[in-house]
Amino acid sequence: MAPIDRTSYSAPSRSRYDVVIVGGAMYGSSVSWFLSTNPDFDGSILVIERDPSYEFSSTARTNSCMRQQFSQEINVKVSQFAAEYVKNFRYFMGGDREVPEIALHSYGYLYMAGTKDAVDIMKQCQAIQAACGAGTQFMTRDEIADAYPFYNLEGVLGANHNLKDEGYFDGGTVFNWWRQSGKAHGVEFIANEAVAMTLNASETQVESVILATGEIVACGTVVNASGPRATLTSRMAGIELPIEPRRRYTYIFDAEQPLDRDLPLTIDPSGCHMRSDGRYYLAGCPPDHDPATDYDDFAEDHDIWEAKLWPAIANRVPQFEAIKVINSWVGHYAFNTLDQNAILGRHTRVENFIFVNGFSGHGFQQSPAMGRGTAELITYGEYRSLDLTPFDFSRIERNEPFLELAII
């Protein structure tokens, strides 16, 4: 990773803000936009982003996927709002005709089960999702073969599938418009880095944020929106988080014999996944050995493709034996080692420190609901649209996981 050009860092325009957000990628932009457009919030907002190119942010290296196939009801509802938001993006942005319409490519997710236990879990999850109004259906092996005859179904006993509001979308456009519209509503974005925080004598409030360029910014509320670097930010306030960067690998490939229909986002029992991506295909996977990585380590490991991913997808789709990789990248998950679920809400002791962290790979699709909810918490002192308290930081201190079974 090339070093960040700190010569372009800029100073804030004032010495105090009602809300200081550390991190200006998807979550810093989401929270600041929902705050700035809330008619009941009239405070000042500063967003601090250490790398305004966003080149190595999780936001820039996402696959922009969306699904309702989760095992926790609140995760299903969070993603349902995301689908509603994306499909009605112009409406939510105030009806401005310059705001583009965003397509949600509903190729669906197909979660394959390779064991009887996995089938039982699939059926339990399907019942939860259906109760929330999601279109998930359990498919037998024969039903999969009828709908998608290109699969080799050896070792597959069934799958959950949903073609309603599941697939992928242009998350980059959402991100760009949140930043642009937020600025128009008074949000101040600066290229700089938070390097320290000062607390009051009782250590119950963050009083100020110190920048790399030396400025000391007083604050009413601090929001940690630092993605995989969330732990570094929280430590400035004396708070530990179970969040670490984990590498995830993505490949775009062309097939010599393209499929005759869209490929849903297929989660193979091997842990590998693949989907259509326009005229090409996208595939990815975690490494078999999955330790925390350095914050600046984005080195590719080509053995992942040769030894794990290509054999898995060629086994599942024999037409993918003859393919050509045309692009690849490594991104970081902000991996919550406790339960791979988001960490939200206020700290139990440092009362003006708020978390939007630890999304573990599903942060892009959750950003509309989580940004809206965090803005409500700051404005009203409570969640009003969706009850997001299951994600509250207090469970981290209690060491009580809020387990989500559907993690990719």
Order of alpha helices (4+ residues) and beta strands (2+ residues): beta-alpha-beta-beta-alpha-alpha-beta-beta-alpha-beta-alpha-beta-beta-alpha-beta-beta-beta-beta-alpha-beta-beta-beta-beta-alpha-beta-beta-beta-alpha-alpha
